[in-house]
């Protein structure tokens, strides 16, 4: 599922959100089977650092 909404800035997210363990929008815990992968991204502030945004199905659906 692709999202047409811009993701939050990584600098505003928690460690769990950066690792993909929590939804980037609602901060809810993500079970691996239900999480929507939003793709690996380069961190805009730290060259060479990657982040792994994921969303819960409800948030991903609301933003697609």
N, C-alpha and C positions, 0 to 999 in steps of 0.2 A: 504494500500500500504506500503510495507516495503522498507526501504532504505538500500543500501549496502555501502553508504558513511558515514564515521565518521562525527558526528555532531561537530559544532564548540564548543570550550571550553566555558562553561557558564560564566567564568570570562571575556570573550571578548564580551559578549552580552549585549544589553540594557535591561532595566526593561521590556519593552513591549515584547521583544523577550523571556525573561525568563517566562513571564506570558502566552505566547502563543497568544498574541495580534498582533504580527508581525512575519513574516517569519524569521527563524533562518539564512537563507542565504542571501536573498535580502533586508530584513528589511521592506518589503511591508506590509501594513495594511492587516489583515486577517478578512474577514467576516466569521462568524461561519459556515455557510452552505458550504463554499468553502474550508475551511482550512483542511489540511491533518494532523491528529494527529500522532505524532511520539512517543507517549508514555511518561508517567511520569518517570522522572529520578531522581536519587539521585545526589545532587550537590557534586562534588568531593572535594571541598575546605571547605564546611561547613556541618559537620555531622548533620543529621536530617532535612536538608533543601532540599526541592524538587523543581524541575523546570519542566515546561510543554512545551517542544519544539513542535512547529507546523510549517508547511511550506505551501507556496502557491502551488497550483497544478503544476505549471510550474517547480518550483524548485524541488519538490518531484519527478516528472516524470523524470527530467534530472538526478537525482541521484539514480534512482531505477534500 
